[in-house]
């Protein structure tokens, strides 16, 4: 898991132009358009041609490999309540996606989303082949987007949001509700005999374990930050670094590009606590650097 995320970080560092900027904006716009068009189509023909279907894909309808991402989890009439809850859900996913992209950088967030997308496709094709073409799980972006919320909760567990714009609640409690929803879905599908579909939520969360596994372990494992070896070493390294930098005319210097606050007074600098030692990075590299080990 650590080797995987180090490889991803290294790739993002060496391929800074990789990725789709504002990826979630395009996903949300596609979801909104499909929701409106599906609600207007009483025959449901439009949505039918977008669903994931291995047989149709192998017959030449290759667009189905991607278009299932734009199928909203609930389609129906253009009633006020349906519009409100769909708009609320899409805004929430947009907020999560934009925040993750800002925290990780465009390249890493794009890899995260595409990896979850490919996991779902590979699993659906595997089920279809194992069953001899008789069945396959129906894919939509709901599980993928909810797994994205897990990643957000791991990174920002204490952040508060207004549930229904009224009730303040921490992200970590919403994540527990999300996990309960996953569990209920798995049990309900297993009871109904849809065993292959019951595994789909688990497949959708594998990218969270790969990208946020270390952060998740640190979050759920009880520890005292002040007495931890990492925190003590970090403070020692910080004091030593300040003594070394006292002879220089700058306070902050990026460990990647070498920019200093003396040369670029308006540039923001931050320190990475995940690196071994006390290392400073400019805002361009704080989320796109290989951690010092």
C-alpha positions in Angstrom: 0.0 0.0 0.0 2.8 2.4 0.9 4.8 1.4 -2.2 1.7 2.1 -4.3 1.1 5.6 -2.9 4.8 6.4 -3.2 4.7 5.4 -6.9 1.6 7.6 -7.4 3.3 10.6 -5.6 6.4 10.1 -7.7 4.4 9.9 -10.9 2.5 13.1 -10.0 5.7 14.9 -9.2 7.3 14.0 -12.6 4.1 14.4 -14.6 2.6 17.7 -13.3 0.5 18.3 -16.3 -1.3 14.9 -16.1 -4.9 14.9 -15.1 -8.2 16.7 -15.8 -8.5 20.0 -14.0 -11.9 20.5 -12.3 -12.8 16.9 -13.1 -15.8 16.8 -10.7 -17.3 19.9 -12.4 -17.6 17.9 -15.7 -18.9 14.8 -13.8 -21.6 17.0 -12.1 -22.6 18.8 -15.3 -23.0 15.4 -17.0 -25.1 14.1 -14.1 -27.3 17.1 -14.2 -27.8 16.9 -17.9 -28.6 13.2 -17.8 -31.0 13.7 -14.9 -33.0 16.4 -16.8 -33.1 14.6 -20.1 -34.1 11.3 -18.4 -36.9 13.0 -16.5 -38.2 14.4 -19.8 -38.0 11.1 -21.6 -41.0 9.1 -20.5 -40.0 6.1 -22.5 -36.6 5.8 -20.6 -34.9 5.1 -23.9 -32.3 7.8 -23.4 -31.1 6.3 -20.0 -31.2 2.8 -21.4 -28.5 3.7 -24.0 -26.2 5.0 -21.3 -26.2 2.1 -18.8 -23.2 -0.3 -18.5 -23.9 -3.4 -20.5 -20.9 -5.7 -21.4 -22.8 -7.4 -24.3 -23.7 -4.1 -25.8 -20.1 -2.7 -25.3 -18.6 -5.7 -27.1 -21.1 -5.2 -29.9 -19.7 -1.8 -30.6 -21.5 0.5 -28.1 -18.3 1.5 -26.5 -19.6 4.8 -25.1 -21.3 2.7 -22.4 -17.9 2.3 -20.8 -18.0 5.9 -19.7 -21.7 7.1 -19.8 -22.7 5.1 -16.7 -20.7 7.6 -14.7 -23.3 10.3 -15.6 -26.3 8.3 -14.5 -27.6 9.8 -11.3 -28.5 7.4 -8.5 -32.1 8.5 -8.7 -34.0 9.6 -11.8 -37.7 10.6 -11.9 -40.0 13.5 -12.5 -39.0 17.1 -12.4 -40.8 17.7 -9.1 -39.6 20.3 -6.6 -38.4 17.7 -4.0 -36.6 15.6 -6.6 -34.8 18.6 -8.0 -33.9 19.9 -4.6 -32.4 16.6 -3.3 -30.6 15.9 -6.7 -29.1 19.4 -6.7 -28.0 19.0 -3.0 -26.4 15.7 -3.7 -24.6 17.0 -6.8 -23.4 20.1 -5.0 -22.1 18.0 -2.1 -20.1 15.7 -4.5 -18.7 18.8 -6.3 -17.6 20.3 -3.0 -15.8 17.0 -2.0 -14.2 16.6 -5.4 -12.9 20.2 -5.5 -11.5 20.0 -2.0 -9.7 16.7 -2.7 -8.3 18.1 -5.9 -7.0 21.1 -4.0 -5.5 19.0 -1.3 -3.9 16.3 -3.5 -3.4 18.2 -6.8 -5.1 17.6 -10.1 -2.9 14.6 -11.1 -3.4 12.6 -7.9 -7.1 13.3 -7.7 -7.6 12.2 -11.3 -5.7 9.0 -10.7 -7.9 8.3 -7.6 -11.1 8.8 -9.5 -10.0 6.9 -12.6 -8.7 4.1 -10.5 -12.1 3.6 -8.8 -13.8 3.9 -12.2 -11.6 1.2 -13.6 -12.0 -1.1 -10.6 -15.8 -1.0 -11.1 -15.5 -1.8 -14.8 -13.1 -4.7 -14.3 -15.3 -6.1 -11.5 -18.4 -5.9 -13.7 -16.8 -7.6 -16.6 -15.3 -10.3 -14.4 -18.8 -11.1 -13.0 -20.2 -11.2 -16.5 -17.5 -13.6 -17.7 -17.8 -15.8 -14.6 -21.5 -16.1 -14.9 -21.3 -16.9 -18.6 -22.9 -13.7 -19.7 -26.0 -14.2 -17.6 -25.6 -11.4 -15.1 -23.5 -8.4 -14.2 -23.8 -5.7 -11.5 -25.6 -2.5 -12.6 -23.1 0.3 -12.4 -23.7 3.9 -11.5 -21.5 6.6 -9.9 -23.2 6.5 -6.5 -20.7 4.1 -4.9 -17.7 5.7 -6.5 -18.8 9.2 -5.3 -19.6 7.9 -1.8 -16.1 6.3 -1.6 -14.7 9.7 -2.6 -16.5 11.0 0.5 -14.7 8.4 2.6 -11.4 9.8 1.4 -12.6 13.3 2.3 -13.6 12.2 5.8 -10.2 10.6 6.4 -8.4 13.8 5.4 -10.8 16.2 7.2 -12.5 14.3 10.0 -13.2 17.3 12.2 -14.5 19.6 9.5 -18.1 20.7 10.1 -20.8 21.0 7.5 -24.4 22.1 7.7 -26.7 19.0 7.1 -29.7 20.3 5.2 -28.2 23.8 5.6 -29.3 23.7 9.2 -27.7 21.0 11.4 -23.9 21.4 12.1 -22.3 18.0 12.0 -18.7 16.8 11.7 -17.6 15.0 8.6 -16.5 11.9 10.5 -20.1 11.3 11.8 -21.4 11.6 8.2 -18.7 9.1 7.2 -20.1 6.6 9.8 -23.6 7.2 8.3 -22.1 6.6 4.9 -20.5 3.3 6.1 -23.8 2.2 7.6 -25.5 2.9 4.3 -22.8 0.7 2.6 -23.4 -2.1 5.1 -27.2 -1.9 4.7 -26.9 -2.1 0.9 -24.5 -5.1 1.1 -26.8 -7.0 3.5 -30.0 -6.2 1.6 -28.5 -7.3 -1.7 -27.0 -10.5 -0.1 -30.5 -11.4 1.4 -32.0 -10.8 -2.1 -29.6 -13.3 -3.6 -27.7 -10.6 -5.5 -24.3 -11.7 -4.2 -22.2 -10.2 -7.0 -23.9 -6.8 -6.6 -23.4 -7.0 -2.8 -19.6 -6.9 -3.4 -19.8 -3.8 -5.6 -19.7 -1.3 -2.6 -16.6 -3.1 -1.3 -14.9 -2.9 -4.7 -15.7 0.9 -4.8 -13.9 1.5 -1.5 -10.6 -0.3 -2.5 -9.2 3.0 -4.0 -9.8 4.6 -0.6 -7.8 1.9 1.2 -5.0 2.3 -1.3 -4.8 6.1 -1.4 -5.7 6.8 2.3 -4.8 3.6 4.1 -2.0 5.1 6.2 -4.0 8.2 7.1 -7.0 5.9 8.0 -4.8 3.8 10.3 -3.4 6.9 12.0 -7.0 8.2 12.4 -8.5 5.1 14.0 -5.4 3.9 16.0 -5.3 5.6 19.4 -2.1 7.5 20.0 -0.8 10.6 21.8 0.7 13.0 19.3 2.9 14.8 21.8 4.6 11.7 23.1 4.8 9.9 19.7 8.3 9.3 18.4 7.4 11.0 15.1 6.3 14.1 16.8 9.4 14.3 19.0 11.7 13.8 16.0 9.8 16.4 14.1 10.2 19.0 16.9 13.9 18.2 17.2 14.4 18.5 13.4 12.5 21.8 13.5 14.8 23.3 16.1 17.8 22.1 14.3 16.5 23.5 11.0 15.8 26.9 12.6 19.3 27.0 13.9 20.7 26.2 10.4 18.5 28.8 8.7 19.3 31.6 11.2 22.4 32.5 9.2 20.4 32.9 6.0 18.3 35.9 5.0 15.2 33.9 4.5 12.8 32.0 6.8 11.3 29.5 4.4 12.8 27.6 1.5 11.1 25.0 -0.7 12.8 21.6 -0.6 11.8 20.9 -4.2 12.3 24.1 -6.3 14.5 26.1 -3.9 12.2 29.2 -3.8 12.5 31.3 -0.6 10.2 33.8 1.0 13.0 36.4 0.5 12.8 36.1 -3.2 9.0 35.5 -3.4 7.5 37.3 -0.4 3.9 36.7 -1.6 4.4 32.9 -2.0 2.8 30.7 0.6 5.0 28.1 2.3 4.0 25.0 4.4 5.7 22.2 6.3 4.9 18.5 5.7 4.5 16.5 8.9 4.4 13.2 6.9 8.1 13.7 5.8 10.9 12.4 7.9 12.5 15.5 9.4 11.5 19.2 9.0 11.0 20.0 5.4 9.4 23.1 3.9 7.5 23.3 0.6 6.0 26.1 -1.4 2.2 26.0 -2.2 3.0 24.5 -5.6 4.8 21.4 -4.1 3.2 20.8 -0.7 0.7 18.4 -2.3 3.0 17.2 -5.1 6.3 15.9 -3.6 7.8 12.6 -2.7 7.9 12.3 1.0 11.3 12.2 2.7 11.6 8.8 4.5 
